[in-house]
Protein backbone atom coordinates (compact mmCIF):
# COMPACT_ATOMS: atom_id res chain seq x y z
CA UNK A 1 0.00 0.00 0.00
CA UNK A 2 0.93 3.65 -0.35
CA UNK A 3 0.86 5.62 2.87
CA UNK A 4 1.89 9.05 4.03
CA UNK A 5 3.37 9.15 7.53
CA UNK A 6 3.69 12.36 9.55
CA UNK A 7 5.45 12.36 12.91
CA UNK A 8 8.70 10.46 13.39
CA UNK A 9 9.27 10.65 17.13
CA UNK A 10 10.29 7.81 19.43
CA UNK A 11 7.20 5.86 18.37
CA UNK A 12 6.60 7.10 14.85
CA UNK A 13 10.08 6.41 13.52
CA UNK A 14 10.09 2.64 14.22
CA UNK A 15 6.47 2.39 13.11
CA UNK A 16 7.30 3.94 9.73
CA UNK A 17 10.39 1.75 9.48
CA UNK A 18 8.27 -1.37 9.95
CA UNK A 19 5.90 -0.26 7.20
CA UNK A 20 8.90 -0.02 4.87
CA UNK A 21 10.17 -3.43 5.99
CA UNK A 22 6.76 -4.89 5.12
CA UNK A 23 7.07 -3.57 1.56
CA UNK A 24 4.69 -0.62 1.73
CA UNK A 25 5.45 2.60 -0.14
CA UNK A 26 5.82 5.28 2.52
CA UNK A 27 6.09 9.06 2.14
CA UNK A 28 7.42 10.49 5.40
CA UNK A 29 7.40 13.98 6.86
CA UNK A 30 8.82 15.23 10.12
CA UNK A 31 9.41 18.76 11.34
CA UNK A 32 13.04 17.80 12.01
CA UNK A 33 14.11 16.62 8.58
CA UNK A 34 16.98 14.48 9.86
CA UNK A 35 14.44 12.01 11.23
CA UNK A 36 12.94 11.63 7.77
CA UNK A 37 16.32 11.32 6.09
CA UNK A 38 17.20 8.41 8.37
CA UNK A 39 14.60 6.34 6.48
CA UNK A 40 15.72 7.25 2.96
CA UNK A 41 18.10 4.30 2.66
CA UNK A 42 15.24 1.96 3.54
CA UNK A 43 13.14 3.23 0.67
CA UNK A 44 11.15 6.09 2.18
CA UNK A 45 10.14 9.02 0.02
CA UNK A 46 10.96 12.27 1.82
CA UNK A 47 8.23 14.93 1.83
CA UNK A 48 9.36 18.56 1.91
CA UNK A 49 6.18 19.66 3.68
CA UNK A 50 3.34 17.93 5.46
CA UNK A 51 0.94 18.38 2.54
CA UNK A 52 3.27 16.31 0.33
CA UNK A 53 2.44 13.25 2.45
CA UNK A 54 -1.26 13.48 1.57
CA UNK A 55 -2.68 11.49 -1.31
CA UNK A 56 -5.50 9.26 -2.44
CA UNK A 57 -4.83 6.30 -0.15
CA UNK A 58 -3.84 6.52 3.53
CA UNK A 59 -2.35 9.27 5.69
CA UNK A 60 -1.05 8.25 9.12
CA UNK A 61 -0.27 10.84 11.78
CA UNK A 62 1.71 10.01 14.93
CA UNK A 63 2.03 13.39 16.60
CA UNK A 64 2.81 14.31 20.19
CA UNK A 65 -0.40 15.87 21.42
CA UNK A 66 -3.60 17.74 20.59
CA UNK A 67 -1.72 20.95 19.87
CA UNK A 68 0.54 19.26 17.32
CA UNK A 69 -2.38 17.47 15.63
CA UNK A 70 -4.39 20.68 15.48
CA UNK A 71 -1.45 22.63 14.09
CA UNK A 72 -0.54 20.12 11.40
CA UNK A 73 -3.91 18.69 10.40
CA UNK A 74 -6.50 21.40 11.04
CA UNK A 75 -4.56 24.68 11.00
CA UNK A 76 -2.27 23.24 8.33
CA UNK A 77 -5.30 22.53 6.13
CA UNK A 78 -4.29 18.95 5.39
CA UNK A 79 -7.80 17.54 5.23
CA UNK A 80 -8.80 19.29 1.96
CA UNK A 81 -5.58 17.98 0.41
CA UNK A 82 -6.62 14.37 0.90
CA UNK A 83 -8.24 12.63 -2.04
CA UNK A 84 -11.96 11.78 -1.92
CA UNK A 85 -11.23 8.11 -1.24
CA UNK A 86 -8.43 8.77 1.24
CA UNK A 87 -8.48 7.89 4.92
CA UNK A 88 -6.64 9.70 7.70
CA UNK A 89 -5.49 7.43 10.52
CA UNK A 90 -4.54 9.17 13.76
CA UNK A 91 -2.42 6.78 15.84
CA UNK A 92 -1.41 9.18 18.61
CA UNK A 93 -2.92 9.63 22.06
CA UNK A 94 -5.25 12.60 21.64
CA UNK A 95 -8.34 13.86 23.42
CA UNK A 96 -11.79 12.44 22.83
CA UNK A 97 -12.99 15.95 21.96
CA UNK A 98 -10.35 16.43 19.26
CA UNK A 99 -11.11 13.01 17.76
CA UNK A 100 -14.75 14.05 17.50
CA UNK A 101 -13.75 17.35 15.88
CA UNK A 102 -11.55 15.53 13.37
CA UNK A 103 -14.39 13.14 12.56
CA UNK A 104 -16.68 16.07 11.75
CA UNK A 105 -14.02 17.88 9.72
CA UNK A 106 -13.32 14.82 7.58
CA UNK A 107 -17.03 14.18 7.03
CA UNK A 108 -17.48 17.76 5.84
CA UNK A 109 -14.54 17.34 3.43
CA UNK A 110 -15.90 14.07 2.06
CA UNK A 111 -13.08 11.79 3.21
CA UNK A 112 -12.65 9.27 6.01
CA UNK A 113 -11.14 9.28 9.50
CA UNK A 114 -10.00 6.46 11.80
CA UNK A 115 -8.62 6.66 15.30
CA UNK A 116 -6.10 3.89 15.90
CA UNK A 117 -3.96 4.69 18.97
CA UNK A 118 -1.47 2.10 20.12
CA UNK A 119 -0.35 0.49 23.36
CA UNK A 120 3.35 -0.17 23.73
CA UNK A 121 6.64 1.56 24.46
CA UNK A 122 9.28 2.35 21.79
CA UNK A 123 10.85 -1.09 22.13
CA UNK A 124 7.47 -2.64 21.25
CA UNK A 125 7.22 -0.31 18.27
CA UNK A 126 10.68 -1.44 17.12
CA UNK A 127 9.63 -5.08 17.36
CA UNK A 128 6.27 -4.47 15.61
CA UNK A 129 4.51 -5.72 18.74
CA UNK A 130 2.20 -2.80 19.35
CA UNK A 131 -1.45 -3.33 20.20
CA UNK A 132 -3.59 -1.23 17.85
CA UNK A 133 -7.00 -0.03 19.04
CA UNK A 134 -9.05 1.04 16.02
CA UNK A 135 -12.43 2.67 15.60
CA UNK A 136 -14.07 4.08 12.49
CA UNK A 137 -15.81 2.92 9.32
CA UNK A 138 -15.36 -0.84 9.08
CA UNK A 139 -14.43 -0.77 5.39
CA UNK A 140 -11.69 1.76 6.07
CA UNK A 141 -10.30 -0.29 8.96
CA UNK A 142 -10.26 -3.32 6.67
CA UNK A 143 -8.37 -1.30 4.08
CA UNK A 144 -5.79 -0.25 6.67
CA UNK A 145 -5.39 -3.69 8.25
CA UNK A 146 -2.20 -4.57 6.27
CA UNK A 147 -0.62 -1.40 7.68
CA UNK A 148 -1.70 -2.23 11.22
CA UNK A 149 -0.35 -5.77 10.79
CA UNK A 150 3.04 -4.36 9.80
CA UNK A 151 3.25 -2.23 12.95
CA UNK A 152 1.54 -4.33 15.59
CA UNK A 153 0.85 -7.84 16.77
CA UNK A 154 -2.92 -7.43 17.12
CA UNK A 155 -5.68 -4.99 16.19
CA UNK A 156 -8.68 -4.49 18.47
CA UNK A 157 -11.74 -2.92 16.82
CA UNK A 158 -13.98 -1.06 19.26
CA UNK A 159 -16.66 0.50 17.07
CA UNK A 160 -17.51 2.77 14.15
CA UNK A 161 -17.21 6.02 16.10
CA UNK A 162 -13.50 6.98 16.01
CA UNK A 163 -13.43 8.67 19.41
CA UNK A 164 -14.25 5.38 21.14
CA UNK A 165 -10.72 4.20 20.38
CA UNK A 166 -9.37 7.31 22.08
CA UNK A 167 -11.50 6.64 25.16
CA UNK A 168 -10.13 3.10 25.33
CA UNK A 169 -6.57 4.36 24.93
CA UNK A 170 -6.96 6.96 27.67
CA UNK A 171 -8.56 4.45 30.04
CA UNK A 172 -5.70 2.05 29.35
CA UNK A 173 -3.07 4.70 30.01
CA UNK A 174 -4.86 5.54 33.24
CA UNK A 175 -4.42 1.93 34.34
CA UNK A 176 -0.69 2.08 33.51
CA UNK A 177 -0.37 5.30 35.53
CA UNK A 178 -2.25 3.66 38.40
CA UNK A 179 0.19 0.73 38.33
CA UNK A 180 3.15 3.14 38.48
CA UNK A 181 1.56 4.96 41.42
CA UNK A 182 0.83 1.69 43.25
CA UNK A 183 4.35 0.37 42.68
CA UNK A 184 5.84 3.61 43.96
CA UNK A 185 3.76 3.42 47.15
CA UNK A 186 4.48 -0.28 47.68
CA UNK A 187 8.23 0.18 47.15
CA UNK A 188 8.29 3.08 49.62
CA UNK A 189 6.69 0.84 52.25
CA UNK A 190 9.13 -1.98 51.49
CA UNK A 191 12.24 0.21 51.59
CA UNK A 192 11.21 1.80 54.89
CA UNK A 193 10.68 -1.71 56.26
CA UNK A 194 14.06 -2.95 55.08
CA UNK A 195 12.79 -5.16 52.26
CA UNK A 196 14.44 -5.15 48.83
CA UNK A 197 11.91 -4.08 46.13
CA UNK A 198 13.52 -6.42 43.59
CA UNK A 199 12.73 -9.46 45.69
CA UNK A 200 9.15 -8.29 46.12
CA UNK A 201 8.83 -7.73 42.37
CA UNK A 202 9.99 -11.27 41.61
CA UNK A 203 7.39 -12.69 43.98
CA UNK A 204 4.55 -10.60 42.60
CA UNK A 205 5.35 -11.04 38.91
CA UNK A 206 5.80 -14.79 39.38
CA UNK A 207 2.40 -15.15 41.02
CA UNK A 208 -0.42 -12.61 41.21
CA UNK A 209 0.84 -9.89 38.85
CA UNK A 210 2.52 -11.59 35.89
CA UNK A 211 1.36 -8.96 33.38
CA UNK A 212 4.01 -7.16 31.28
CA UNK A 213 3.06 -3.77 32.74
CA UNK A 214 4.14 -4.89 36.23
CA UNK A 215 7.32 -6.51 34.94
CA UNK A 216 8.39 -3.55 32.80
CA UNK A 217 7.54 -0.72 35.17
CA UNK A 218 8.30 -2.69 38.31
CA UNK A 219 11.83 -3.24 37.05
CA UNK A 220 12.33 0.36 35.92
CA UNK A 221 11.16 1.71 39.27
CA UNK A 222 13.12 -0.81 41.35
CA UNK A 223 16.31 0.14 39.49
CA UNK A 224 15.34 3.82 39.22
CA UNK A 225 16.13 3.49 35.53
CA UNK A 226 14.43 6.64 34.29
CA UNK A 227 16.90 7.54 31.55
CA UNK A 228 16.77 7.29 28.61
CA UNK A 229 13.06 7.99 28.72
CA UNK A 230 10.80 5.81 26.63
CA UNK A 231 7.93 8.18 27.41
CA UNK A 232 8.71 11.46 29.16
CA UNK A 233 6.99 12.92 32.20
CA UNK A 234 5.31 15.79 30.29
CA UNK A 235 3.66 13.25 28.00
CA UNK A 236 2.37 11.44 31.07
CA UNK A 237 1.00 14.74 32.35
CA UNK A 238 -0.66 15.27 28.97
CA UNK A 239 -2.26 11.84 29.07
CA UNK A 240 -3.62 12.07 32.62
CA UNK A 241 -4.97 15.54 31.83
CA UNK A 242 -6.81 14.06 28.84
CA UNK A 243 -8.17 11.31 31.07
CA UNK A 244 -9.52 13.86 33.53
CA UNK A 245 -11.04 15.96 30.73
CA UNK A 246 -12.81 12.90 29.30
CA UNK A 247 -13.97 11.94 32.79
CA UNK A 248 -15.38 15.43 33.38
CA UNK A 249 -17.30 15.30 30.11
CA UNK A 250 -18.65 11.85 30.98
CA UNK A 251 -19.43 12.89 34.58
CA UNK A 252 -17.28 10.02 35.84
CA UNK A 253 -15.21 10.89 38.94
CA UNK A 254 -11.62 9.56 38.82
CA UNK A 255 -9.94 10.50 42.12
CA UNK A 256 -6.87 8.32 41.50
CA UNK A 257 -6.25 10.15 38.22
CA UNK A 258 -6.28 13.45 40.13
CA UNK A 259 -3.69 12.10 42.57
CA UNK A 260 -1.51 10.86 39.71
CA UNK A 261 -1.69 14.23 38.00
CA UNK A 262 -0.45 15.98 41.14
CA UNK A 263 2.40 13.49 41.57
CA UNK A 264 3.49 13.92 37.95
CA UNK A 265 3.45 17.70 38.39
CA UNK A 266 5.57 17.33 41.52
CA UNK A 267 8.03 15.05 39.72
CA UNK A 268 8.42 17.54 36.87
CA UNK A 269 8.89 20.43 39.32
CA UNK A 270 11.55 18.56 41.29
CA UNK A 271 13.34 16.53 38.65
CA UNK A 272 12.75 18.22 35.28
CA UNK A 273 11.02 17.07 32.14
CA UNK A 274 13.43 14.56 30.62
CA UNK A 275 12.85 11.53 32.85
CA UNK A 276 10.65 8.58 31.94
CA UNK A 277 7.06 8.98 33.11
CA UNK A 278 7.59 6.15 35.60
CA UNK A 279 9.84 8.58 37.54
CA UNK A 280 6.80 10.07 39.27
CA UNK A 281 6.89 6.93 41.43
CA UNK A 282 9.77 8.63 43.29
CA UNK A 283 7.31 11.09 44.84
CA UNK A 284 5.96 8.37 47.12
CA UNK A 285 9.51 7.56 48.26
CA UNK A 286 10.29 11.23 48.87
CA UNK A 287 7.03 11.67 50.79
CA UNK A 288 8.16 8.78 52.98
CA UNK A 289 11.46 10.52 53.73
CA UNK A 290 13.52 8.39 51.37
CA UNK A 291 16.08 9.67 48.89
C-alpha positions as CSV (number, residue, x, y, z in Angstrom):
1,X,0.0,0.0,0.0
2,X,0.9,3.6,-0.4
3,X,0.9,5.6,2.9
4,X,1.9,9.1,4.0
5,X,3.4,9.1,7.5
6,X,3.7,12.4,9.6
7,X,5.4,12.4,12.9
8,X,8.7,10.5,13.4
9,X,9.3,10.7,17.1
10,X,10.3,7.8,19.4
11,X,7.2,5.9,18.4
12,X,6.6,7.1,14.8
13,X,10.1,6.4,13.5
14,X,10.1,2.6,14.2
15,X,6.5,2.4,13.1
16,X,7.3,3.9,9.7
17,X,10.4,1.8,9.5
18,X,8.3,-1.4,10.0
19,X,5.9,-0.3,7.2
20,X,8.9,0.0,4.9
21,X,10.2,-3.4,6.0
22,X,6.8,-4.9,5.1
23,X,7.1,-3.6,1.6
24,X,4.7,-0.6,1.7
25,X,5.4,2.6,-0.1
26,X,5.8,5.3,2.5
27,X,6.1,9.1,2.1
28,X,7.4,10.5,5.4
29,X,7.4,14.0,6.9
30,X,8.8,15.2,10.1
31,X,9.4,18.8,11.3
32,X,13.0,17.8,12.0
33,X,14.1,16.6,8.6
34,X,17.0,14.5,9.9
35,X,14.4,12.0,11.2
36,X,12.9,11.6,7.8
37,X,16.3,11.3,6.1
38,X,17.2,8.4,8.4
39,X,14.6,6.3,6.5
40,X,15.7,7.2,3.0
41,X,18.1,4.3,2.7
42,X,15.2,2.0,3.5
43,X,13.1,3.2,0.7
44,X,11.1,6.1,2.2
45,X,10.1,9.0,0.0
46,X,11.0,12.3,1.8
47,X,8.2,14.9,1.8
48,X,9.4,18.6,1.9
49,X,6.2,19.7,3.7
50,X,3.3,17.9,5.5
51,X,0.9,18.4,2.5
52,X,3.3,16.3,0.3
53,X,2.4,13.3,2.5
54,X,-1.3,13.5,1.6
55,X,-2.7,11.5,-1.3
56,X,-5.5,9.3,-2.4
57,X,-4.8,6.3,-0.2
58,X,-3.8,6.5,3.5
59,X,-2.4,9.3,5.7
60,X,-1.0,8.3,9.1
61,X,-0.3,10.8,11.8
62,X,1.7,10.0,14.9
63,X,2.0,13.4,16.6
64,X,2.8,14.3,20.2
65,X,-0.4,15.9,21.4
66,X,-3.6,17.7,20.6
67,X,-1.7,21.0,19.9
68,X,0.5,19.3,17.3
69,X,-2.4,17.5,15.6
70,X,-4.4,20.7,15.5
71,X,-1.5,22.6,14.1
72,X,-0.5,20.1,11.4
73,X,-3.9,18.7,10.4
74,X,-6.5,21.4,11.0
75,X,-4.6,24.7,11.0
76,X,-2.3,23.2,8.3
77,X,-5.3,22.5,6.1
78,X,-4.3,18.9,5.4
79,X,-7.8,17.5,5.2
80,X,-8.8,19.3,2.0
81,X,-5.6,18.0,0.4
82,X,-6.6,14.4,0.9
83,X,-8.2,12.6,-2.0
84,X,-12.0,11.8,-1.9
85,X,-11.2,8.1,-1.2
86,X,-8.4,8.8,1.2
87,X,-8.5,7.9,4.9
88,X,-6.6,9.7,7.7
89,X,-5.5,7.4,10.5
90,X,-4.5,9.2,13.8
91,X,-2.4,6.8,15.8
92,X,-1.4,9.2,18.6
93,X,-2.9,9.6,22.1
94,X,-5.3,12.6,21.6
95,X,-8.3,13.9,23.4
96,X,-11.8,12.4,22.8
97,X,-13.0,15.9,22.0
98,X,-10.3,16.4,19.3
99,X,-11.1,13.0,17.8
100,X,-14.8,14.0,17.5
101,X,-13.8,17.3,15.9
102,X,-11.5,15.5,13.4
103,X,-14.4,13.1,12.6
104,X,-16.7,16.1,11.8
105,X,-14.0,17.9,9.7
106,X,-13.3,14.8,7.6
107,X,-17.0,14.2,7.0
108,X,-17.5,17.8,5.8
109,X,-14.5,17.3,3.4
110,X,-15.9,14.1,2.1
111,X,-13.1,11.8,3.2
112,X,-12.7,9.3,6.0
113,X,-11.1,9.3,9.5
114,X,-10.0,6.5,11.8
115,X,-8.6,6.7,15.3
116,X,-6.1,3.9,15.9
117,X,-4.0,4.7,19.0
118,X,-1.5,2.1,20.1
119,X,-0.4,0.5,23.4
120,X,3.4,-0.2,23.7
121,X,6.6,1.6,24.5
122,X,9.3,2.4,21.8
123,X,10.9,-1.1,22.1
124,X,7.5,-2.6,21.2
125,X,7.2,-0.3,18.3
126,X,10.7,-1.4,17.1
127,X,9.6,-5.1,17.4
128,X,6.3,-4.5,15.6
129,X,4.5,-5.7,18.7
130,X,2.2,-2.8,19.4
131,X,-1.5,-3.3,20.2
132,X,-3.6,-1.2,17.9
133,X,-7.0,0.0,19.0
134,X,-9.1,1.0,16.0
135,X,-12.4,2.7,15.6
136,X,-14.1,4.1,12.5
137,X,-15.8,2.9,9.3
138,X,-15.4,-0.8,9.1
139,X,-14.4,-0.8,5.4
140,X,-11.7,1.8,6.1
141,X,-10.3,-0.3,9.0
142,X,-10.3,-3.3,6.7
143,X,-8.4,-1.3,4.1
144,X,-5.8,-0.2,6.7
145,X,-5.4,-3.7,8.2
146,X,-2.2,-4.6,6.3
147,X,-0.6,-1.4,7.7
148,X,-1.7,-2.2,11.2
149,X,-0.4,-5.8,10.8
150,X,3.0,-4.4,9.8
151,X,3.2,-2.2,12.9
152,X,1.5,-4.3,15.6
153,X,0.9,-7.8,16.8
154,X,-2.9,-7.4,17.1
155,X,-5.7,-5.0,16.2
156,X,-8.7,-4.5,18.5
157,X,-11.7,-2.9,16.8
158,X,-14.0,-1.1,19.3
159,X,-16.7,0.5,17.1
160,X,-17.5,2.8,14.2
161,X,-17.2,6.0,16.1
162,X,-13.5,7.0,16.0
163,X,-13.4,8.7,19.4
164,X,-14.2,5.4,21.1
165,X,-10.7,4.2,20.4
166,X,-9.4,7.3,22.1
167,X,-11.5,6.6,25.2
168,X,-10.1,3.1,25.3
169,X,-6.6,4.4,24.9
170,X,-7.0,7.0,27.7
171,X,-8.6,4.5,30.0
172,X,-5.7,2.0,29.4
173,X,-3.1,4.7,30.0
174,X,-4.9,5.5,33.2
175,X,-4.4,1.9,34.3
176,X,-0.7,2.1,33.5
177,X,-0.4,5.3,35.5
178,X,-2.2,3.7,38.4
179,X,0.2,0.7,38.3
180,X,3.1,3.1,38.5
181,X,1.6,5.0,41.4
182,X,0.8,1.7,43.2
183,X,4.3,0.4,42.7
184,X,5.8,3.6,44.0
185,X,3.8,3.4,47.1
186,X,4.5,-0.3,47.7
187,X,8.2,0.2,47.1
188,X,8.3,3.1,49.6
189,X,6.7,0.8,52.3
190,X,9.1,-2.0,51.5
191,X,12.2,0.2,51.6
192,X,11.2,1.8,54.9
193,X,10.7,-1.7,56.3
194,X,14.1,-2.9,55.1
195,X,12.8,-5.2,52.3
196,X,14.4,-5.2,48.8
197,X,11.9,-4.1,46.1
198,X,13.5,-6.4,43.6
199,X,12.7,-9.5,45.7
200,X,9.1,-8.3,46.1
201,X,8.8,-7.7,42.4
202,X,10.0,-11.3,41.6
203,X,7.4,-12.7,44.0
204,X,4.6,-10.6,42.6
205,X,5.3,-11.0,38.9
206,X,5.8,-14.8,39.4
207,X,2.4,-15.1,41.0
208,X,-0.4,-12.6,41.2
209,X,0.8,-9.9,38.9
210,X,2.5,-11.6,35.9
211,X,1.4,-9.0,33.4
212,X,4.0,-7.2,31.3
213,X,3.1,-3.8,32.7
214,X,4.1,-4.9,36.2
215,X,7.3,-6.5,34.9
216,X,8.4,-3.5,32.8
217,X,7.5,-0.7,35.2
218,X,8.3,-2.7,38.3
219,X,11.8,-3.2,37.0
220,X,12.3,0.4,35.9
221,X,11.2,1.7,39.3
222,X,13.1,-0.8,41.3
223,X,16.3,0.1,39.5
224,X,15.3,3.8,39.2
225,X,16.1,3.5,35.5
226,X,14.4,6.6,34.3
227,X,16.9,7.5,31.5
228,X,16.8,7.3,28.6
229,X,13.1,8.0,28.7
230,X,10.8,5.8,26.6
231,X,7.9,8.2,27.4
232,X,8.7,11.5,29.2
233,X,7.0,12.9,32.2
234,X,5.3,15.8,30.3
235,X,3.7,13.3,28.0
236,X,2.4,11.4,31.1
237,X,1.0,14.7,32.3
238,X,-0.7,15.3,29.0
239,X,-2.3,11.8,29.1
240,X,-3.6,12.1,32.6
241,X,-5.0,15.5,31.8
242,X,-6.8,14.1,28.8
243,X,-8.2,11.3,31.1
244,X,-9.5,13.9,33.5
245,X,-11.0,16.0,30.7
246,X,-12.8,12.9,29.3
247,X,-14.0,11.9,32.8
248,X,-15.4,15.4,33.4
249,X,-17.3,15.3,30.1
250,X,-18.6,11.8,31.0
251,X,-19.4,12.9,34.6
252,X,-17.3,10.0,35.8
253,X,-15.2,10.9,38.9
254,X,-11.6,9.6,38.8
255,X,-9.9,10.5,42.1
256,X,-6.9,8.3,41.5
257,X,-6.2,10.2,38.2
258,X,-6.3,13.4,40.1
259,X,-3.7,12.1,42.6
260,X,-1.5,10.9,39.7
261,X,-1.7,14.2,38.0
262,X,-0.5,16.0,41.1
263,X,2.4,13.5,41.6
264,X,3.5,13.9,38.0
265,X,3.5,17.7,38.4
266,X,5.6,17.3,41.5
267,X,8.0,15.1,39.7
268,X,8.4,17.5,36.9
269,X,8.9,20.4,39.3
270,X,11.6,18.6,41.3
271,X,13.3,16.5,38.6
272,X,12.8,18.2,35.3
273,X,11.0,17.1,32.1
274,X,13.4,14.6,30.6
275,X,12.9,11.5,32.8
276,X,10.6,8.6,31.9
277,X,7.1,9.0,33.1
278,X,7.6,6.1,35.6
279,X,9.8,8.6,37.5
280,X,6.8,10.1,39.3
281,X,6.9,6.9,41.4
282,X,9.8,8.6,43.3
283,X,7.3,11.1,44.8
284,X,6.0,8.4,47.1
285,X,9.5,7.6,48.3
286,X,10.3,11.2,48.9
287,X,7.0,11.7,50.8
288,X,8.2,8.8,53.0
289,X,11.5,10.5,53.7
290,X,13.5,8.4,51.4
291,X,16.1,9.7,48.9
